[in-house]
Amino acid sequence: MQPGSKVTVHFSVTLEKASSPIFDTRRLHLAPFELRLGKGFMFSPLEETVKTMQVGEQRVVHLSAQHTPTFASLASVLRDESEKKEGACVNKEHGEHKGICPGLPVAEHAHGDCEHAKDAHEACGHAHHTREPSREKHDHDHSEGRSCCGAAARKHADLLAIMDSPIVLTVKVLDIELPGEFAREHWELSLQEKLAAVPGLREQGNTHFRSGQYAQATASYETALGYIEALVQSTVAAPEMVAEAKTLRPILLSNFCASQLKRGAFLEVIKYTTELLDADPDNSKNLLRRAQAHTAVGNHEKAQIDLDRAAKLTSDPLVAQLQDTLQQAVAKARAREKAMFGGMFTGKH
């Protein structure tokens, strides 16, 4: 099998003479496991095994205890990522919306949290699920670390208990894709490739936006913003590349806000249009977007301020339309207040 091939597998691990596995990828809340060959995968027996397998084949390999610590490290990373995904699903089912922090592509993004842990491919040698699993940092701050590390140890106590035990690896190959047959993941692209991809991603987002496919548009803009962020934060990118990235960021973030406005993510729109307006106070489009978002969430005075300023900057008929919308929203809010509190002053109890 060629180096660079993508192999999709299910695998499980049991102890010698045990009947049930201590780890099985099919029990995780993740997509099937994907492995890039030739990238120095930390759990080498898995890579060495699949190199000579075919699609649909299943193989059982008995491993000595020297391989158990690397398996345990991999298993703990995947378990943690599975728990995060399960928690995100529970939050979604209960209607909890944490929003999006544009800045990293979807495959590297933890929604609702701008603290991005290292990607699991750094720990696992470029193996991942459909989304690269993030992992908790192992270089804990030991000023508060004993309790943190202790909690991690308790969570993976079963893995720590088998460190000196031989194990049995069972692998089934689900799919094999050769280099060039699949789109590379974000972490596989160079900084030059990321910058070159940004215009295409923006146009892709614009096409989705014009078609009313706002979720897809948001995803395209967000991925492009992730590439921009990687360049801006890089310590090795050429200065001219960083400068170009900084020029592109406000354009993409403005597109992102337009798409999120259509999706009803009003608080996000307020947050990021405010950031854009801090840098460019006379941008009428972002003033109008923020005014719409303020109106939607009931910030009527702030919406009026934005509309008054926009009216001085543009003759866009949207200003008048939004003024009408705001007036209607204010009238409805007053009617609700009157209905709610009117009886307090009638003498009726």
N, C-alpha and C positions, 0 to 999 in steps of 0.2 A: 504494500500500500504506500502511496506517495507521501513524503513529508508535506505537511500543510493540509492534508485531507481532514475533513470534518466527519467524525464518527459519532453517531447518536446511539446511546446504549442505555439499558437498564442493568444495574449490578447490585448484588447483595453480598454481605459478608457474614459468615457464621464462625463460631469456634469449632475446632475439631471435635467430632462426636456429638455436636449439639444438633437439635432438630430445627430450631427456629432461628432466623437471622437476628443479629444484633443491629444490623443496618440494612435498609433496602430503599433504593431510590424511588420505588413505586409507592412508598408510604409517605413521601414528602409532598408538600404543597408546591411543587415546582414542575417545570416541564422536564421531559427526558433529558438525561445528562449528555452534554456535547463535549467532545474531546478533540482538540487540535493536535495532530501528530507532529512530532519533531520540535515541540516547544518546551521541552524539559519539564514535563508533568511530574509533580512531586511524588505521586503514588505510582512509581514506575511499573510495577507488575501489571496494572490495568492497561497501560499503554502498550507494553510489550505483548500482552495477550491479544488485544484487538488488532494489532498490526497484521496478523496472519488469519483473521477471521473473515467470514462472508456475511452478507445480510441474512438475517434469520437464524444464524448459527448461535448455539449456546455452548459455553465451555466452563468447566469447573477446574480451578487451579488451587493446589494446596501450597500455602506460603509459610515460611518459617517466621519466628517471632521478630526477626530483625525488621520486617516490613510493617509490623503492627503500629508503631508510633506514627508513621506517615499516614497510614490509613486513618488512625484516630483523629489526626489533625484535619484531614479532609472531611471526615464525617461530621466533626463538630462545626466546621464552617457551613456545611450544607444544612445541617439541622437548624442552625441559627437563622439562616436565610429563609428556610421553610417556615419557621415560627413568625418571622417578620411578614411574610406574604400572607400567612393565615390570619394574622392580626389585622392586616390591611383589608382583607376580605370581610372580616367581622365588622370593622368600622364602616365599610361601604354598605353592608347589609343593614346597619343601624342608622344609615343616613348621615354619618359623620363625614364632612368634607374638609380636608386639610389643605386643599389648594396645591398650586404648583410653584416651585421656585425655579424659574428659568435660569439656566446657567450651566446645566449639565444635560447631555442627551438622555433620552428616556432610559436607555439601557444602563446609565450610570447614575440614575437619579433616585433619591429617596424622597417621595412626595411628602410635602409638609415639613421637611426637615432639611435645612441648608447645611448641616454638618455632614459632610460626605466621608464615610469610611473608605478605606482602601478596597479596591475591587478584589474579588476572590481570585481572579486569574493571577494576581501577584503572588498570592499564597499557594495557589493550586497549580501553577504552571500552565496557564492559559486553557483551563477547562472551565466550562460554565454551563448554566442552563440557558433557556431562550433569552432571559435577561441575566447579565453577569451578576452572580450573587455578591452582595457586599458583605463585609465581615466586620465584627467588632475588632478594634485595634488590639493587638496582643501586647504592644508596648504600653501597658497601663501606667497611669500616673500613680506611683506608689505612695504619694502623700495621702491618697484616699483608696489605695489599691488593694489592701488586704481583703476588705469586704468584697470588692469587685471581683478579684481573682477567686476568692472563696466561693462566690456565687456561681462563677463559671465552672469551677471544679465540681460543685455539687450538681449542676445541671448535666454535666457529662461524666458523672461518676462511673457509669457502666463502661465507658471507653477507657477511663484511667485505670480501671480494674483489670483490663486485659492486656496491658502493655507488654507483658512477658509471655503472652500466649500465642501459639501458632494459629493461623486463621485460614478459612476456606473462602476463596473468591469465586462467585458465580456471575458470569457476564453473558448477556444476550445482545447482539448487534441488531439495531433496528434500521439503521440507514447509514450509507457511506456516500459522501460527496467529495469529489476530487477538487483540487485547487482550480479556481475559475468557474466552478459550477454553482457557487453560492456567494452571496454578498458578505463581505467581511464585516466583522463587528467593529464598533467604534474604537475599541482599544487596539485594534490591529492597524489603524491608519496612522500615518506619520502626520506631523504638524502641517507640512506642505499639502498633503492630501486633504486634511480637514479644511484648510483655508480654501482650497480649490473647489471643495464640495459645497461651500456655503451659498454661492449664487444659485446653483441648481436646487438646493433645498428651499431657498426663499421662493423661487419660481414655482416649485412644487406646492408650497404652502399657498401661494397666491392663486394657483389653479384650483386647489381644494376650496379656498375661500369663495372664489367666484361661483363655484358649483354648489355652495351652501353646505359643504362638508367641513364643518368648523372643527370638529374633533381631530380630523386628519390634518387640517391646516395647522392647528395648535401643535401637533406632534412634529410636523416638519419645521416649524419655526423654533420649537424648543430644541430639537436636535442641532439645528444651525447655531443657536445660542450656546449650546454646549461646546461646540467646536470653537466658537469665538472665545469662550471662557478659558478653554484649554490653552489657547494661544496667549491670551492676556496674562495668565498665571505662569506660563512657562518661563523657565530661567535659561533656556537654550534657543528659543525662537529668535530669528533675526529681527532687529529693531523695525525694519520696514514691514515685516509681517505683523508685528504687534500693532504698529500704527494703523495698518489696514483693518485689522480686527477691531480696533477701537472705533474706527470710522463706521464700520458695518453694524456694530452692536445697537446703537439707538434706532436704526432703521428696522432691524429685526425685532427689537423689543416693542416698537410701535406696532408692527404687524401682529405680534403676539397679543398685544392688548386689544387690537381690533377683533381678533378671533375670539378671545376670551370674553369680550363684551357680548358677542353674539351667543355665547354659551351660558351667559348669566353669571359669570364669575366676577361679580361686581367689586368685591373687596380687593381682589387681585388687580383688577383694572385700576382702581384708585391708587393702590400702592405703586404700581409700575409707571403709570402716567405721571404721578407726582415726582418720581425719580427723573423721568424724562423732562418734565417741565422745570425742575430745578436747574437743569442744564440748558434748557431752551424755553424760556417763559412765554415766548410769542408763537409757539407752535399751536395753531388754531385747531388742528385735527385732534391733538391730544387734549386740549381744553374741552372740546366737544365730547370726546370719549369720557373724560372724567366727569363732566357735567351729567351725562346720561347715567353713569354709575352712581353718582351722588343722588340723583333723582330716584333711582330704583331702590336705594337703601334708606331713603327718607332724609338724606342730608340736604334739605331744600335750600337753605341759606347758602351753603357752599356751592350748590349747583347754580344758583343765581349769580354768584360772583364769577364763576367760570363762564357762564353765558354772556354776562355783561362784558367781560374782557374779550371773549371771542368775537362779539359783535363789532368791536373796534378794529379787529384784525382781518375780518373776512366778510364778504357779502354772500357767503354760502346760505342758501335757503334753509339748510338744516338748522341754523340758529333759531329762526322763527318757529320751526316745527318743534324744536326742543323747548322753546319758551312756552308754547301751548301745552305740551306734555307736562311741563313743570307746574304750570298753573292748575291743570286738572288734578295733578297729584296733591298739590297744596289744598285745593278745594275738598278733595276726598278725605284728606287727613283732618281738616277742620270739621267736616261732617261727622267723622268717626268720634272726634273728641267731644263734639256737642252731644251726640247720642249717648256717649259713655258717662259724661259728667253733668249733663243738663239736669237730671233728676235730683242732683245734690242740693239745688237751690230752689226747689219747688215747694218745700215743706213737707213732702211725702216721705214716709219712712217705711 
